[in-house]
């Protein structure tokens, strides 16, 4: 793995809110073409890590390098340029409620390309077809089910064909069948477009299906406590927290 | 790739056009192929060959590009040949072809037909709105009359405070200023006829009969009517209304009646306060522009006013309050989904209540005239 050039590098990132430590000296790399899953219990800071990597939250200390550029050290203008290379699916889809699905997906295309309206509408149709939402162009986000909203969110995140895609809990709140279909979609996009993906999740089933590599964040130490192939990690018994997480064992704190 | 390099080469021999693509077929570069379409449009050809062998970078734009080429070839009944597509490109094309093949968007109706369709649809929707409103009004009245003990009276003081007490400062200020403005305009006109003393009459009667209740109702429609619509609408989105229904609690009695009654009860009181503030505003103008004394002005006001003037205003206020409360709640219930829909409900609530208030006021004006009140 190390011979490949990392697309994203997180170096010694620490995030602290007031006196509450959320991430403690986190370093990680994302390589081109892989799907990296960031796992952890609720409140372990995995969403915070995603916010740091997607330019939403400046870290208290540390650096984030995306495609060879230091995301948090460059001027704002350049930061926006970097962010254009990545798509983000938000946990609650992040679709603009006042726009139709087609308008949501057309928005980045209108903002960042010089294509004609006709071409943009064609791209929107293709993207919607690709996520299995043909015919819902004129609907409002609120008129879609949860799974369909996630699909539309993915279509918007992919509107500009970004080489790098961040997915925040893509399968949470979905039934197993719908969740599995999202997993298939993710794998399909990886295969067809070679998109590199960082997935924040606590859905083990989905992780075993899609992940090339996983990172496990710990809620108490705020650090990465395990890294590697999910199937290997599941059978590791030397670290109780890792074992419990991958084998869904409860640890009641009473 | 330098910017001066042409995006593509185009050659024509006889009826055969050959295009060699050179620039990346990417979304960010796609607009630079715009001239290709113009050139192809302008030429006559029976065979079109497009060479992709020089393309290294590409994305979804490739798919759009090829679909457009195919469309063009079909329109011209020309044969299209694609050269040099890499296996990866083929796979990308196939992927989208597969997905998009299944979907065919139904063609939209012709312009004028669509216009009439929309017109009819919106008319039917309006009629349905009106019907729904009267159904709502009916169930509200039935509930209030038949089960008054089931209304959630505990909440009433809360809403009386929100809709009434906290509106006192803004209502008084606006009424005071209206009194001042009316006073200035009146003073100028009356002074020309030497009828200075009737300024008190002008202010007292117009404020108590019309401006006090009307301004108060408009302010409360903006403050409280919109708040009701937004509040109820949000509750509906959050499934709170469904939860009440499942628990067997009637939300009309539980949520709506306390709100509506609060406005009906407080609006007349607010109007009274507005009357007083308006008269004080007139007094301020009278003292500063004309030779009035405080006691002289008040005495003249006392003579001008009778119970009929004040009570017609108060009487109207009850109806205005009813309109504000009902329209606010009704629009809240019509919220369907999404935050935009809540905003729309609030806007419609305010606009409709103000319109209805003014229409009602006009009706009352005629009515009182006929009845000689």
Interface residues (C-beta under 8 A of the other chain):
Chain A: X97 X98 X109 X112 X113 X114 X115 X116 X119 X122 X123 X125 X126 X127 X129 X130 X132 X134 X135 X137 X140 X141 X142 X143 X160 X161 X188 X192 X193
Chain B: X26 X27 X28 X30 X31 X34 X59 X60 X61 X63 X64 X67 X68 X91 X92 X95 X96 X99 X100 X102 X103 X105 X336 X337 X338 X339 X340 X341
